[in-house]
Amino acid sequence: MKYCIVIPHYKHEKLFAAFLPKLLNLELPCIIVDDGSGEESLAELAALLEDYPDCHLVKHQHNRGKGAAVKTGCFYASAMGFTHALQLDADGQHDVNDVNKLVKCSEANPHSIICGQPFFDESAPLIRRYGRKITDFWVAFETFSFAIKDGLCGFRIYPLKEFEDIIDRYYVGPRMDFDPELLVKAVWANVDMKFLPTKVVYHENAVSHFNYIRDNGMMIKLHVRLIAGMLLRLPFLVHNRVKSVLS
């Protein structure tokens, strides 16, 4: 088992610069995928990483979305011989002190997706908390289970073989829809997942790229297609649910 870190990056170079020392302390190779941030932002990012040979910078020519960046990073990791990829956000909101906890859980469950289940301090906007509750309701409905404890947290370890199998079998959205859709389709593919509590902090100077009209519209489309997919797979999902209750 060979682990690396995959970080999707889009115009977060200032926060990433503050986050980088904590990242380096983990002593894991890092693959940072810049998702079309532009020449100035990319140059700053490249300058930050130039003295660290275990940090590999991959770039998209144009902005393709967070999910597309994670896919690129995971495919790159697989090509480099890694078996597992730890997904982290570039803005430092995830608690790197919990990385070893996730890795140990992954080592004990090498074919499972290991996910952070966030708890928040007062820095978290209320609208984000309520948004998570809405997403959690819909993913439970779409999987006919409570397997997904949190569908939005991007602090995860993917076993790359299972990750690629999911991507090969199903469409998974390239933007903000990626995180919940990947887990729903992991349940459909009968891929196990574990959830571990982790603290998430929203920094005061964080730059949000969430567009309430565009991205909420995208999430509505996501759940419409997931509900349609769930109805087609309902006998299979009911069978799995009954089997899990009886076992």
C-alpha positions as YAML, in Angstrom:
chain: A
units: angstrom
residues:
- id: 1
  name: MET
  ca: [0.00, 0.00, 0.00]
- id: 2
  name: LYS
  ca: [1.40, 3.32, -1.11]
- id: 3
  name: TYR
  ca: [-0.22, 6.65, -0.19]
- id: 4
  name: CYS
  ca: [-0.07, 10.15, -1.61]
- id: 5
  name: ILE
  ca: [-2.04, 13.38, -1.23]
- id: 6
  name: VAL
  ca: [-4.15, 14.87, -4.04]
- id: 7
  name: ILE
  ca: [-5.11, 18.54, -3.76]
- id: 8
  name: PRO
  ca: [-7.36, 20.35, -6.25]
- id: 9
  name: HIS
  ca: [-6.31, 24.00, -6.42]
- id: 10
  name: TYR
  ca: [-8.06, 27.04, -7.89]
- id: 11
  name: LYS
  ca: [-6.85, 30.51, -6.91]
- id: 12
  name: HIS
  ca: [-6.07, 29.56, -3.29]
- id: 13
  name: GLU
  ca: [-2.34, 30.27, -3.42]
- id: 14
  name: LYS
  ca: [-2.36, 32.59, -0.37]
- id: 15
  name: LEU
  ca: [-4.13, 30.12, 1.91]
- id: 16
  name: PHE
  ca: [-2.18, 27.25, 0.39]
- id: 17
  name: ALA
  ca: [1.11, 28.99, 1.25]
- id: 18
  name: ALA
  ca: [0.04, 29.06, 4.92]
- id: 19
  name: PHE
  ca: [-1.17, 25.45, 4.70]
- id: 20
  name: LEU
  ca: [1.95, 24.07, 2.99]
- id: 21
  name: PRO
  ca: [4.19, 23.67, 6.10]
- id: 22
  name: LYS
  ca: [1.55, 21.48, 7.78]
- id: 23
  name: LEU
  ca: [1.26, 19.51, 4.57]
- id: 24
  name: LEU
  ca: [5.01, 18.90, 4.38]
- id: 25
  name: ASN
  ca: [5.04, 17.61, 7.96]
- id: 26
  name: LEU
  ca: [2.91, 14.68, 6.84]
- id: 27
  name: GLU
  ca: [5.87, 13.40, 4.78]
- id: 28
  name: LEU
  ca: [3.62, 12.10, 2.03]
- id: 29
  name: PRO
  ca: [4.14, 12.84, -1.67]
- id: 30
  name: CYS
  ca: [1.71, 15.51, -2.87]
- id: 31
  name: ILE
  ca: [0.04, 15.95, -6.24]
- id: 32
  name: ILE
  ca: [-1.39, 19.45, -6.60]
- id: 33
  name: VAL
  ca: [-3.71, 19.89, -9.58]
- id: 34
  name: ASP
  ca: [-4.12, 23.53, -10.57]
- id: 35
  name: ASP
  ca: [-7.50, 23.87, -12.23]
- id: 36
  name: GLY
  ca: [-6.86, 26.73, -14.64]
- id: 37
  name: SER
  ca: [-6.13, 29.43, -12.04]
- id: 38
  name: GLY
  ca: [-4.36, 31.65, -14.56]
- id: 39
  name: GLU
  ca: [-0.72, 32.49, -15.20]
- id: 40
  name: GLU
  ca: [-0.16, 34.72, -12.17]
- id: 41
  name: SER
  ca: [-1.70, 32.31, -9.66]
- id: 42
  name: LEU
  ca: [0.03, 29.32, -11.25]
- id: 43
  name: ALA
  ca: [3.41, 31.09, -11.12]
- id: 44
  name: GLU
  ca: [2.98, 31.78, -7.39]
- id: 45
  name: LEU
  ca: [2.03, 28.17, -6.79]
- id: 46
  name: ALA
  ca: [4.99, 26.86, -8.80]
- id: 47
  name: ALA
  ca: [7.35, 29.13, -6.85]
- id: 48
  name: LEU
  ca: [6.00, 27.75, -3.56]
- id: 49
  name: LEU
  ca: [6.67, 24.18, -4.64]
- id: 50
  name: GLU
  ca: [9.95, 24.47, -6.52]
- id: 51
  name: ASP
  ca: [12.10, 23.41, -3.52]
- id: 52
  name: TYR
  ca: [10.01, 20.35, -2.70]
- id: 53
  name: PRO
  ca: [10.65, 17.40, -5.06]
- id: 54
  name: ASP
  ca: [7.87, 15.33, -3.47]
- id: 55
  name: CYS
  ca: [5.31, 17.98, -4.50]
- id: 56
  name: HIS
  ca: [4.17, 17.41, -8.07]
- id: 57
  name: LEU
  ca: [2.32, 20.20, -9.85]
- id: 58
  name: VAL
  ca: [-0.14, 19.21, -12.57]
- id: 59
  name: LYS
  ca: [-2.17, 21.82, -14.42]
- id: 60
  name: HIS
  ca: [-5.37, 22.14, -16.39]
- id: 61
  name: GLN
  ca: [-5.19, 24.73, -19.16]
- id: 62
  name: HIS
  ca: [-8.75, 25.85, -18.38]
- id: 63
  name: ASN
  ca: [-10.99, 25.64, -15.33]
- id: 64
  name: ARG
  ca: [-12.75, 22.28, -15.45]
- id: 65
  name: GLY
  ca: [-14.02, 22.00, -11.87]
- id: 66
  name: LYS
  ca: [-12.96, 20.54, -8.54]
- id: 67
  name: GLY
  ca: [-14.14, 17.06, -9.43]
- id: 68
  name: ALA
  ca: [-12.21, 17.08, -12.68]
- id: 69
  name: ALA
  ca: [-9.08, 18.14, -10.78]
- id: 70
  name: VAL
  ca: [-9.50, 15.30, -8.27]
- id: 71
  name: LYS
  ca: [-9.94, 12.80, -11.10]
- id: 72
  name: THR
  ca: [-6.80, 14.10, -12.82]
- id: 73
  name: GLY
  ca: [-4.85, 13.88, -9.56]
- id: 74
  name: CYS
  ca: [-6.01, 10.34, -8.83]
- id: 75
  name: PHE
  ca: [-5.23, 9.11, -12.35]
- id: 76
  name: TYR
  ca: [-1.80, 10.75, -12.09]
- id: 77
  name: ALA
  ca: [-1.28, 9.07, -8.71]
- id: 78
  name: SER
  ca: [-2.23, 5.68, -10.11]
- id: 79
  name: ALA
  ca: [0.19, 6.13, -13.02]
- id: 80
  name: MET
  ca: [2.94, 6.91, -10.49]
- id: 81
  name: GLY
  ca: [2.30, 3.62, -8.71]
- id: 82
  name: PHE
  ca: [0.33, 4.83, -5.69]
- id: 83
  name: THR
  ca: [-2.46, 2.60, -4.40]
- id: 84
  name: HIS
  ca: [-4.33, 5.19, -2.30]
- id: 85
  name: ALA
  ca: [-4.91, 8.94, -2.60]
- id: 86
  name: LEU
  ca: [-5.82, 11.29, 0.22]
- id: 87
  name: GLN
  ca: [-8.01, 14.16, -1.02]
- id: 88
  name: LEU
  ca: [-7.53, 17.48, 0.79]
- id: 89
  name: ASP
  ca: [-8.75, 21.00, 0.01]
- id: 90
  name: ALA
  ca: [-6.13, 23.62, -0.85]
- id: 91
  name: ASP
  ca: [-7.47, 26.25, 1.55]
- id: 92
  name: GLY
  ca: [-6.41, 24.42, 4.72]
- id: 93
  name: GLN
  ca: [-9.88, 23.97, 6.18]
- id: 94
  name: HIS
  ca: [-9.29, 20.27, 6.85]
- id: 95
  name: ASP
  ca: [-7.47, 19.19, 10.01]
- id: 96
  name: VAL
  ca: [-4.20, 17.58, 8.94]
- id: 97
  name: ASN
  ca: [-3.81, 16.24, 12.47]
- id: 98
  name: ASP
  ca: [-6.46, 13.68, 11.49]
- id: 99
  name: VAL
  ca: [-4.58, 12.42, 8.44]
- id: 100
  name: ASN
  ca: [-2.81, 9.63, 10.33]
- id: 101
  name: LYS
  ca: [-6.15, 8.54, 11.77]
- id: 102
  name: LEU
  ca: [-7.61, 8.22, 8.27]
- id: 103
  name: VAL
  ca: [-4.51, 6.44, 6.98]
- id: 104
  name: LYS
  ca: [-4.60, 3.87, 9.80]
- id: 105
  name: CYS
  ca: [-8.27, 3.21, 9.11]
- id: 106
  name: SER
  ca: [-7.46, 2.81, 5.41]
- id: 107
  name: GLU
  ca: [-4.63, 0.39, 6.16]
- id: 108
  name: ALA
  ca: [-7.09, -1.74, 8.15]
- id: 109
  name: ASN
  ca: [-9.72, -1.43, 5.38]
- id: 110
  name: PRO
  ca: [-7.70, -1.20, 2.14]
- id: 111
  name: HIS
  ca: [-10.69, -1.51, -0.21]
- id: 112
  name: SER
  ca: [-12.86, 1.06, 1.58]
- id: 113
  name: ILE
  ca: [-13.26, 4.79, 0.93]
- id: 114
  name: ILE
  ca: [-12.33, 6.52, 4.19]
- id: 115
  name: CYS
  ca: [-14.22, 9.79, 4.69]
- id: 116
  name: GLY
  ca: [-14.08, 12.65, 7.13]
- id: 117
  name: GLN
  ca: [-17.36, 13.31, 8.93]
- id: 118
  name: PRO
  ca: [-17.07, 16.99, 9.84]
- id: 119
  name: PHE
  ca: [-18.03, 18.85, 12.94]
- id: 120
  name: PHE
  ca: [-17.84, 22.63, 12.90]
- id: 121
  name: ASP
  ca: [-16.97, 25.51, 15.17]
- id: 122
  name: GLU
  ca: [-18.62, 28.94, 15.13]
- id: 123
  name: SER
  ca: [-16.70, 29.90, 11.97]
- id: 124
  name: ALA
  ca: [-19.00, 27.75, 9.81]
- id: 125
  name: PRO
  ca: [-21.77, 29.74, 8.06]
- id: 126
  name: LEU
  ca: [-25.27, 28.56, 8.99]
- id: 127
  name: ILE
  ca: [-26.26, 28.27, 5.34]
- id: 128
  name: ARG
  ca: [-23.46, 25.73, 4.83]
- id: 129
  name: ARG
  ca: [-24.62, 23.67, 7.81]
- id: 130
  name: TYR
  ca: [-28.21, 23.57, 6.59]
- id: 131
  name: GLY
  ca: [-27.03, 22.82, 3.07]
- id: 132
  name: ARG
  ca: [-25.22, 19.75, 4.37]
- id: 133
  name: LYS
  ca: [-28.36, 18.49, 6.09]
- id: 134
  name: ILE
  ca: [-30.28, 18.80, 2.84]
- id: 135
  name: THR
  ca: [-27.59, 16.91, 0.94]
- id: 136
  name: ASP
  ca: [-27.46, 14.19, 3.62]
- id: 137
  name: PHE
  ca: [-31.23, 13.69, 3.29]
- id: 138
  name: TRP
  ca: [-31.07, 13.29, -0.48]
- id: 139
  name: VAL
  ca: [-28.06, 10.96, -0.58]
- id: 140
  name: ALA
  ca: [-29.79, 8.71, 1.98]
- id: 141
  name: PHE
  ca: [-32.84, 8.62, -0.30]
- id: 142
  name: GLU
  ca: [-30.73, 8.01, -3.42]
- id: 143
  name: THR
  ca: [-28.86, 5.09, -1.85]
- id: 144
  name: PHE
  ca: [-31.79, 3.72, 0.16]
- id: 145
  name: SER
  ca: [-29.42, 3.60, 3.13]
- id: 146
  name: PHE
  ca: [-27.60, 5.61, 5.76]
- id: 147
  name: ALA
  ca: [-24.20, 4.48, 4.47]
- id: 148
  name: ILE
  ca: [-23.17, 8.07, 3.68]
- id: 149
  name: LYS
  ca: [-22.75, 10.03, 6.92]
- id: 150
  name: ASP
  ca: [-21.65, 13.21, 5.08]
- id: 151
  name: GLY
  ca: [-21.76, 13.70, 1.33]
- id: 152
  name: LEU
  ca: [-19.90, 16.99, 1.00]
- id: 153
  name: CYS
  ca: [-16.65, 16.75, 2.96]
- id: 154
  name: GLY
  ca: [-13.68, 16.58, 0.58]
- id: 155
  name: PHE
  ca: [-11.35, 15.01, 3.17]
- id: 156
  name: ARG
  ca: [-11.14, 11.39, 2.01]
- id: 157
  name: ILE
  ca: [-8.86, 8.49, 1.17]
- id: 158
  name: TYR
  ca: [-9.65, 6.69, -2.08]
- id: 159
  name: PRO
  ca: [-8.38, 3.19, -2.86]
- id: 160
  name: LEU
  ca: [-7.41, 3.96, -6.44]
- id: 161
  name: LYS
  ca: [-8.52, 0.65, -7.97]
- id: 162
  name: GLU
  ca: [-12.03, 1.10, -6.59]
- id: 163
  name: PHE
  ca: [-11.98, 4.80, -7.49]
- id: 164
  name: GLU
  ca: [-11.17, 4.04, -11.11]
- id: 165
  name: ASP
  ca: [-13.78, 1.28, -11.22]
- id: 166
  name: ILE
  ca: [-16.46, 3.77, -10.12]
- id: 167
  name: ILE
  ca: [-15.33, 6.38, -12.65]
- id: 168
  name: ASP
  ca: [-15.30, 3.75, -15.41]
- id: 169
  name: ARG
  ca: [-18.78, 2.46, -14.57]
- id: 170
  name: TYR
  ca: [-20.62, 5.71, -13.91]
- id: 171
  name: TYR
  ca: [-20.77, 9.35, -14.86]
- id: 172
  name: VAL
  ca: [-19.49, 11.47, -11.94]
- id: 173
  name: GLY
  ca: [-19.83, 15.24, -12.22]
- id: 174
  name: PRO
  ca: [-16.73, 17.40, -12.69]
- id: 175
  name: ARG
  ca: [-17.54, 20.28, -10.34]
- id: 176
  name: MET
  ca: [-19.10, 20.74, -6.90]
- id: 177
  name: ASP
  ca: [-21.37, 17.78, -7.67]
- id: 178
  name: PHE
  ca: [-18.37, 15.43, -7.58]
- id: 179
  name: ASP
  ca: [-18.11, 14.84, -3.82]
- id: 180
  name: PRO
  ca: [-21.69, 13.65, -3.17]
- id: 181
  name: GLU
  ca: [-22.07, 11.89, -6.51]
- id: 182
  name: LEU
  ca: [-18.89, 9.86, -6.09]
- id: 183
  name: LEU
  ca: [-20.13, 8.48, -2.75]
- id: 184
  name: VAL
  ca: [-23.65, 7.72, -4.00]
- id: 185
  name: LYS
  ca: [-22.23, 5.78, -6.92]
- id: 186
  name: ALA
  ca: [-19.76, 4.04, -4.62]
- id: 187
  name: VAL
  ca: [-22.81, 2.72, -2.72]
- id: 188
  name: TRP
  ca: [-24.39, 1.66, -6.01]
- id: 189
  name: ALA
  ca: [-21.15, -0.15, -6.90]
- id: 190
  name: ASN
  ca: [-21.15, -1.84, -3.46]
- id: 191
  name: VAL
  ca: [-17.90, -0.17, -2.42]
- id: 192
  name: ASP
  ca: [-17.55, 0.03, 1.36]
- id: 193
  name: MET
  ca: [-16.94, 3.34, 3.13]
- id: 194
  name: LYS
  ca: [-15.97, 4.36, 6.66]
- id: 195
  name: PHE
  ca: [-16.52, 7.74, 8.33]
- id: 196
  name: LEU
  ca: [-14.31, 9.30, 10.98]
- id: 197
  name: PRO
  ca: [-15.10, 12.56, 12.85]
- id: 198
  name: THR
  ca: [-12.93, 15.52, 11.90]
- id: 199
  name: LYS
  ca: [-12.96, 19.25, 12.58]
- id: 200
  name: VAL
  ca: [-13.48, 21.64, 9.68]
- id: 201
  name: VAL
  ca: [-12.64, 25.36, 9.97]
- id: 202
  name: TYR
  ca: [-13.80, 28.17, 7.68]
- id: 203
  name: HIS
  ca: [-11.02, 30.76, 7.54]
- id: 204
  name: GLU
  ca: [-11.90, 34.46, 7.65]
- id: 205
  name: ASN
  ca: [-9.94, 35.24, 4.49]
- id: 206
  name: ALA
  ca: [-11.08, 32.16, 2.60]
- id: 207
  name: VAL
  ca: [-12.06, 32.67, -1.03]
- id: 208
  name: SER
  ca: [-15.27, 30.82, -1.91]
- id: 209
  name: HIS
  ca: [-15.85, 29.89, -5.54]
- id: 210
  name: PHE
  ca: [-19.41, 28.75, -4.82]
- id: 211
  name: ASN
  ca: [-21.95, 30.54, -7.01]
- id: 212
  name: TYR
  ca: [-25.36, 30.26, -5.35]
- id: 213
  name: ILE
  ca: [-27.42, 30.39, -8.55]
- id: 214
  name: ARG
  ca: [-25.19, 28.32, -10.84]
- id: 215
  name: ASP
  ca: [-24.05, 25.76, -8.28]
- id: 216
  name: ASN
  ca: [-27.40, 25.30, -6.56]
- id: 217
  name: GLY
  ca: [-28.89, 24.74, -10.01]
- id: 218
  name: MET
  ca: [-26.18, 22.16, -10.68]
- id: 219
  name: MET
  ca: [-26.93, 20.40, -7.38]
- id: 220
  name: ILE
  ca: [-30.64, 20.25, -8.23]
- id: 221
  name: LYS
  ca: [-29.76, 18.60, -11.55]
- id: 222
  name: LEU
  ca: [-27.44, 16.22, -9.69]
- id: 223
  name: HIS
  ca: [-30.18, 15.00, -7.37]
- id: 224
  name: VAL
  ca: [-32.70, 14.68, -10.21]
- id: 225
  name: ARG
  ca: [-30.37, 12.34, -12.10]
- id: 226
  name: LEU
  ca: [-29.43, 10.44, -8.93]
- id: 227
  name: ILE
  ca: [-33.09, 9.89, -8.05]
- id: 228
  name: ALA
  ca: [-33.72, 8.62, -11.58]
- id: 229
  name: GLY
  ca: [-30.74, 6.28, -11.24]
- id: 230
  name: MET
  ca: [-31.91, 5.14, -7.81]
- id: 231
  name: LEU
  ca: [-35.35, 4.20, -9.15]
- id: 232
  name: LEU
  ca: [-33.75, 2.05, -11.88]
- id: 233
  name: ARG
  ca: [-31.62, 0.28, -9.25]
- id: 234
  name: LEU
  ca: [-34.24, 0.09, -6.51]
- id: 235
  name: PRO
  ca: [-34.55, -3.74, -6.40]
- id: 236
  name: PHE
  ca: [-30.76, -4.04, -6.08]
- id: 237
  name: LEU
  ca: [-30.62, -1.35, -3.38]
- id: 238
  name: VAL
  ca: [-33.48, -2.92, -1.42]
- id: 239
  name: HIS
  ca: [-31.78, -6.32, -1.62]
- id: 240
  name: ASN
  ca: [-28.52, -4.87, -0.29]
- id: 241
  name: ARG
  ca: [-30.35, -3.00, 2.46]
- id: 242
  name: VAL
  ca: [-32.20, -6.12, 3.64]
- id: 243
  name: LYS
  ca: [-28.99, -8.13, 3.46]
- id: 244
  name: SER
  ca: [-27.12, -5.59, 5.60]
- id: 245
  name: VAL
  ca: [-29.91, -5.53, 8.21]
- id: 246
  name: LEU
  ca: [-30.02, -9.32, 8.46]
- id: 247
  name: SER
  ca: [-26.24, -9.82, 8.56]
...
